[in-house]
Amino acid sequence: MGVRAAVAGASGYTGGELLRLILGHPSLELGPVAAGSSAGAPVTSVHPQLPELAGHALGPADPDLLGSADLVFLALPPAESAALAAALPSHAAVVDLSASFRLADPGDWSSYYPTPHPGTWTYGLPELPGARKRIRSARRVASPGCYATAAIVALAPLLAAGLADPQDIVIVAASGTSGAGRRPAGALLATEVMGAVSAYQVGGTHRHIPEMEQALAGVGGQRATISFTPLLAPMPRGILATCTARLAPGQPSHQHLRAALATAYRDEPFVHVLPDGQWPTTAATAGSNALHLQAAADPHAGRAVVVAALDNLGKGAAGQAIQAANLMLGLPETAGLTALGIAP
């Protein structure tokens, strides 16, 4: 018998990816599967890619039923996630994929969310310094956001090494449409999205900004200030983030930047610094838990440039949650996950 894992929010894109990864995991078995308003519907009616679950129905988001599992994944909007987390049995191991428990500062929370600050859990980005030890000893983990994962992994080694200014960071990142969730919206219709790239939540309004600043300040020891512009791209999944920061005095070179990334991620199973001259592409990370990086110094503008690519449903969401759960359960960190993408 494996570790029973429950999923709340199983009807969404991230929920479906969690189901897929759990079904293929060597040490997990699928427990209760909940989907709120979709309760009673066959799992395969929303996830036809999972024929193994034919005959299984989505259940209600009942905290006692979900809490009967050894591990609970919450793939819900923040307010719903916080309410359900509060009702789960205290003994339950929980990985929350919403933003509910990522922020330590109630002021940061209130600037971006209309509900009271629900608290702070262990931040589940294993690649941050010292994070694995904290995740292994935690029973409640807040899995990072997709955009935040790309930006933090891209810039953390440079700030830790003092190669870039944390108070002058500019990030422009494009995401596939699955990042907006499954709920219908006019702006996400195929006729609106195909053939178009559009900006949204511009001018410091995106809720991942305080998460990025919090994590990068923890690495660099100084306050981080980020200008972030997200873009919606005509693809179902993937994130390509171009992250820039002013170079530190002395103008570190291209080689300095690459060396910092290579040293930081030398032993990481899922983060790959690409060969010099090769740039990340979302296609290469699709279907995987990989994150690809490349860096360059721009001496003309005096800026460091790091480009990151990941699958927003993989390393940006479900894959990363499984990675954290493996650490919490004392399993090999790579269990049930792959760094190999699919192509074409």
N, C-alpha and C positions, 0 to 999 in steps of 0.2 A: 504494500500500500504506500502510495506517495503522499506528499503533503497536499491536503485539500485546499484549493484556492478558489475563492468566490470573487465574482465580478459584479459590481454595481455600475449601471450605465452601459450595459453590454450591447445595447442596440446601436450605439454610435460607432464612428469609424475607429476611434481609439479602443473602444470596448471590443470591437471585432478583432482588432489586431492582438489584443490581450488574449482573447479566446484562442486564436490561431497559435500563438506562442505557447500557451499553457498546454494545448493538445499535443504539441511537439516536444514538450519539455520532459527530460528523462526522470525527473524527481517530483514533478507536480501532477496532480490529477484535478480535473475540473469539478468544483463544488457548485453551490447555488449560483445561478445566473439571473440577475435582476435587471429590469429595464423600465420601471415606473409606469409611464403611460402606455408602454407597449406590452405590459404584462399580459400573458396569455397567448401572444403571437408565437408561431414557430420560430426558432432561432434562424432556420434557413430561409425564412421569408425576408429577413433583413441581411443575412450573411450567407448567400448561396455558395460562397467559396468554401464553406465548412460543411461538406456533406456528412462528415462523421457525426454531426449533431442533428441529423435528421431524426425527427421524433421527439426532440427536446423542445420545450417551450420556455419562453422568458417568464420569469417569476416576478413577484412584487419586491420592492426594496424594503424588505422586512429586516430590521436590525438583528433580531434574535436568530432568524434563519441564516443570514449572512455571517453572523458571529459564531455560528456553529462550525465554520471552516477554520482551518489553521491560519489562514492568511486571507486578507480582504483587500482587493484593489478597488479604489473609488475613482471611476472615470466619469465624473459628474460636473456640472457647473458649480462654481464656488459656494454659493449659498446652500444648494442642495447637499453638497459634499460635507460642508461643515455641520449641518444639522444631522446628517446620517452618522458622521463620525462620532458626534457627541452621544448618540444613542447606542453605539456598538459596545459590546461587553469590554471591560477594561483589559481583559487578558488577550484580546484579539490583536494579532500583528496586522498592521494596516499600512498600505502604501497609497497615498493620495496623489492623484494626477492633476488635480485642480490647483489653483493658486492659493487655496484657503490658508495653508499653514507655512508658506514660504517666507513671509516677511516678518522680521523681528520688531520693527518699529511700527506701533499703532498709527503714528502720524502718516507714515508712508502708505499704510493700508487705506486710511480714510481719504487720502488724496485720489485714490483710483477705484475704490469700491464703496457702495452705498450702505453696506451692512457693518455691524460692529466687528472689530478685529477678533477672529476666532482663536488666536494663539499661534505659537510657533513650534514646529516640529523639526527634527533633524533634517538638514538639507541633503537630498539624495543625489548629488553629483559626485560619483566616486573618484573622478580624476582631479578634484581639488585636493591640495595638500592636507593630509590628516583626515580626509573625509571617510575613508574606508573604515577606520577604527570606530568612528562615531556611528556609522551606519550599522556595523556589525553588532553594536551594543544597543541599538534602538529597537523599540517596538512600534513606533509611529514615525514614518518617513514621508517628507514632502518631496515628491518627484519634481525636478525642475521643468520650466517651460521650454518649448521647442526653440523659439528665438533666443532665449536666454542661454540655453545650452551651447548653441553655436557661438554666440558672442563671448561667453565666459571662457570656454575652452580655447578660443582663438587668441584672446588677449591676456589671459592670466599669466602665462610664462613671461611675457614681455614686461608686465607691470612688476612681477616678482623680482625680475632681474634689473629693474630700474632703467629699462631701455626706452620707455615711453611715458608720456605725461598722462596720468589718470584723470586729470581735469579737463582734457581736451580730446574727447573720444566722439567719433562720428560713425554711426553704423547705418547702412542701408541694406535691407535683407528682403528677398523675395520668397514667398511661400506658396505652395500648392493649395488648391481650394479645400482639401480635406482639413486643413488647419482651422477653418472656420466652423467646423462641426457639420452635423448632418441635418440640422433644422433648416427647412426651406427658406430661402431669401431671394428676392429678385436679383440682387447683385451677383448671386452665385449661379444663376441660370447659364446653361452652356452658351446660349446666344449672346449673353453679356460678357462672358469670360473669354471664350475662344477668340484668339487673335488680338487680345488686349492685355496690357500690363498696367495696373492702376495702383496708385498710392491710397492709403487709408490711415486713419488715426495719426495724422501728421501733427507735428508741433508739440511733442512731449506728452501726448495723451495715451500712448499705448501702455498697458498695465505691466508689461515685462520690464519696463525701464527701472523701477526701484529694485526689482530682483537682480538685474544685471549690476546695478551700482552697488548693491549690498555685497554681492559675492566678490566683485572686483576690488572693493575697498578692503575686504577681509584678506585678500591676497597681497595687495600692494601696500597696505598699512596707511593709505591716504584716501581721502574722500574721492570718489569717482563721479564724474559728471558726463552724462551721455546724451547726445542728440541722436534719436533713433527714428528712422523712417521705414515702415514696413510696406511691402508691395505685394499685391495679389498677382500671381503668375498663372497663365493658362496651362496648368498641369495638375494632376490629382494629388501628387505627394512630392515632398522634397523642400528643402530650404537651401538657398545660396546666400550667405551673409558676407558682405564686404565691410570689414571692420578696420577703421583707421584711427590713429592717435598721433599726436605730435611727438616727434622723436625727442629723446632726452638730450640735454646739452652734450656736445661732442659728436652729435650726428652718428649714432650707431649705424653700421653698414648692413647690407643685405645678409652677409654671412653671420653677423651677430644675431640678427632676428631669427634666422633659420636654426642657428645653434641653440638658441634658447628654447625653441619649440621642440627640436630633436631631443634635447636633454630632458625636458619635462616629460615627454611622452614616449621615451625610448622603450619602456617596458609595458606600455598600455596595450591591451588586446584589441581595443576598438578605435583608438585614435591614431591616424596615420598621417605623418608629414610626407607629402609627395616628393618625388625626385625633383631636383632643381629644374625649373622651367615648365613643369607640368602643373596645370591649374585645376582645382576641384570642379566637379560637375555633379549635379544632383542625380543624373542617370546612374552614376557609378555607385551610389550609396542606396539606391532603391531596394527595398525589401530587406535591408540589413540593419545592424546596430552600429555601423561604422560612422566615423566622422573624419572627413578628409580635410587637410590643411595645406596651405602654401602661403609664404610670406615674401614681401619685397620692401625694400627701403626706397622712398621717393625723395631724393635729396633736393630736388627742385622745390617741392612744397614743404620739405622738412617733416614728412610724415611716414610712419610705419603703416604698412598695409598687410592685413591678414585676411585671406578668403577662406571661408569654411563651408563645407557642404555636408548635409545629413538628410536622412529620411525623417520628416517631421512626425510620422507615426511610429518610427523605429527608435533610434537614439533620442529623438525629440519627444517621445511619449511612452508607448507600450514597452519597447525594448529596454529603455532606460529603467522603467519600473521593475521589469523582470531582473535586470542587473542588480538593482538595489535589494530586491527580495532575495536573490541568491546569497548576497552578503548577510542579510538578516538571519537567514536560515542556516548559515554555515555551509552552504553548497559552493561548488566551484563557481566563480563569478561569471564565467562564460557559458554556464549550463543553459541549454535551450536557445542559445543566441548564435548569430554568425556575423562576421565582419565582411562576408562575401556578398556583393550586390548581385542583382539580376540584370541581364542585358540581352538584346536591346530593349 
